[in-house]
Amino acid sequence: MSRIGNNPIAIPEGVTVEINDNIIAVKGKLGELTQEFSGVAVKVEDGQAWVTRPSDSKDHKAKHGLYRSLILNMVEGVSKGWTKQLELVGVGYRASNQGQKLELALGFSHNIVFNLAPEVKVETISEKGKNPIVKLTSHDKQLVGHIAAKIRSFRAPEPYKGKGVKFVGEILRRKAGKSA
């Protein structure tokens, strides 16, 4: 029994959910998202969406919770939006943006220029005495997470000093250095 899949998805005001064949489309004030689904049935009634499975096979059980979570993320994305914040820890690490171009100085010989998708809004916050922060915002949770992971991969945090690009609030496992 999928505990997540059995829960209804509350659809807030201003959000419309349409189902055509095996494609679900969610529209809201922040944008529109579509998702293809298979192995489950989705129905919308009384301001709630329900995901049901035809049998208790392993494949149907797995897809039951998966598609319910994906639809919930779509509904939350078009109504509230998703945000990821990355912190640049290191001496001389900087971030700046002009429109959809994010320029990162991460200790390499050249700066990294990263072009972002038009659905993602980027903001760089640089305060004196604090690490620079890159703030990514979009209605698509998968896209924000993918871009944040890509930026983090340019200079992943190392375990000895903690230098690199990390998520705000991420706790790093630190190692002891050389013992004399």
VENGIRA-V640427 format. One record per helix or strand. SS is the DSSP state (~ for helix, > for strand). FROM is the first residue (numbers start at 1). LEN is the number of residues. Records with the same first field share a line. If there is no record, write none. Layout:
# VENGIRA-V640427
SS = FROM-LEN + FROM-LEN
This chain:
# VENGIRA-V640427
> = 9-2 + 16-5 + 23-6 + 31-6 + 40-6 + 48-6 + 82-8 + 94-5 + 101-5 + 112-4 + 121-5 + 132-7 + 156-1 + 164-4
~ = 58-22 + 141-14
